[in-house]
Each structure stands twice: as structure tokens, then as C-alpha cells.
Amino acid sequence: MSRTPDPIDAHVGARLRLRRMMLGVSQENLAADVGVTFQQIQKYEKGQNRVGASRLLQLSRALSAPVGYFFEGAPGAQHDAGAPPPPDAASLLATPEAVKLATAFAQVADAATRRRIVDLVQALVNDTSSGK
């Protein structure tokens, strides 16, 4: 019998995967840090298994992230009424290439260079979408 993951469990799992990948931590190493199998980490990341409160605290410590990080942008989360909802970082960084790009971008110290990188990516997107 297949069960569709609860949207919150799937979101927490996606944020778990995102944080793990951003830090370059393997599922095996994270599993060892919190005392579960790597298969259990896989199930958490897919939203197949719900992460209990004590386990979430262990994961947050192992990944140096506040517990609230795993709920940022969650379905039904409250945000300022006048502001658009925050982008879902988990879906934005769902590929290994995107994680590498974001990690490298964060290492660029010069603000002007970061702006030029953003301008370049936006120009590439515009070229692609206009059929050039």
C-alpha cells in the first residue's frame, strides 16, 4: 500500500536534504551522527517517514541549523500579509548543480561581482526564454 507523504513531512524532508547537501554531508555520515540508518535518512528526506521532535532536534544540531529552518516556507506557514510568500528554497536547490552554484555564489565576497553574476544568469534566462 502506497501512502502519499503529508505536505509538511515532505517539506521538512526536502529542507533536511537541502541542508545536508549544502554542507556536503553524506546520508551515511548524518545517519551515524544521529544514530539511525542511512535508509532512515532517505525516508525522512522523501517525506515517507515523519521526523519526530527529538530526532528533529538531533538533526538540527548535526546540521547546525535551528529547528525552525526545517519549517521555513512550509505549506500553510504564516508570512506578512502584504509580502509574497518566501520562495521554496528546497525546490530552488533541488539539483546538485544548483547546490554547487549556491555554495560557490555564497563564497563570492565582492557585492559588485555577485550583482554581475545575477545579471549574467538573468541574461541567460532571458536569452533562453526569448528563443535566441
C-alpha positions in Angstrom: 0.0 0.0 0.0 1.5 3.3 -1.0 0.9 6.4 1.1 1.2 10.0 -0.2 3.5 11.9 2.2 2.0 14.6 4.2 3.0 18.0 2.6 4.6 19.1 5.9 6.6 15.9 6.2 7.7 16.2 2.6 8.7 19.8 3.1 10.7 19.0 6.3 12.4 16.2 4.4 13.3 18.4 1.5 14.7 21.0 3.8 16.7 18.3 5.6 18.1 17.1 2.2 18.9 20.7 1.2 20.8 21.5 4.4 22.7 18.2 4.2 23.7 18.8 0.6 24.7 22.4 1.3 27.1 21.2 4.0 28.4 18.3 1.9 27.3 15.7 4.4 26.5 12.2 3.2 23.4 10.4 4.3 25.6 7.8 5.9 27.5 10.3 8.0 24.4 12.1 9.0 22.8 8.8 9.9 25.8 7.9 12.1 25.7 11.3 13.8 22.0 10.8 14.9 22.0 7.1 15.4 19.8 5.8 12.5 20.5 4.0 9.3 21.1 5.9 6.0 17.9 4.3 4.7 16.0 6.1 7.5 17.6 9.4 6.4 16.4 8.6 2.9 12.9 8.1 4.1 12.9 11.3 6.1 14.2 13.2 3.1 11.4 11.8 0.9 8.8 12.5 3.5 7.9 8.8 3.7 8.7 8.8 7.4 7.7 11.6 9.8 10.6 13.1 11.8 9.8 13.0 15.5 10.5 16.1 17.7 13.6 14.6 19.4 15.0 13.3 16.2 14.5 16.7 14.5 16.4 18.3 17.4 19.3 15.8 16.8 19.2 16.6 13.1 19.2 20.3 13.7 22.3 20.0 15.9 24.1 17.7 13.5 23.4 20.1 10.6 24.0 23.3 12.7 20.6 24.7 11.8 17.8 25.9 14.1 14.8 23.6 14.2 12.7 26.4 12.6 14.9 26.1 9.5 13.1 22.9 8.5 9.7 24.6 8.5 10.7 27.8 6.6 8.4 28.2 3.6 6.2 25.2 4.7 2.7 24.9 3.2 0.3 26.9 5.3 3.2 28.8 7.1 2.3 32.4 8.1 4.0 35.3 6.5 3.4 39.0 6.3 0.1 39.7 4.7 1.5 42.4 2.4 4.5 40.3 1.3 4.6 37.5 -1.1 5.3 34.1 0.4 9.0 33.3 0.5 10.4 31.2 -2.3 10.7 27.5 -1.6 14.4 27.1 -1.3 14.1 23.3 -1.3 12.6 23.3 -4.8 15.0 26.0 -6.0 18.0 24.0 -4.9 16.7 20.5 -5.8 19.6 19.6 -8.0 23.3 19.0 -7.2 24.2 21.7 -9.7 22.0 24.3 -8.0 23.6 23.5 -4.6 27.1 23.8 -6.1 26.1 27.2 -7.7 24.6 28.5 -4.5 27.6 27.3 -2.4 30.1 29.0 -4.9 28.0 32.1 -5.0 28.0 32.4 -1.2 31.8 32.4 -1.3 32.0 35.5 -3.6 32.9 38.3 -1.2 32.6 41.3 -3.5 29.0 42.6 -3.8 29.5 44.1 -7.2 30.7 40.7 -8.5 27.7 39.0 -7.0 25.4 41.5 -8.8 27.2 40.8 -12.1 26.7 37.1 -11.6 23.0 37.6 -11.0 22.8 39.8 -14.1 24.6 37.2 -16.2 22.2 34.4 -15.1 19.2 36.7 -15.7 20.5 37.5 -19.2 21.0 33.8 -19.9 17.4 33.1 -18.8 16.1 35.9 -21.0 18.1 34.6 -24.0 16.7 31.1 -23.5 13.1 32.2 -23.0 13.1 34.5 -26.0 14.4 31.8 -28.3 17.8 33.3 -29.0 
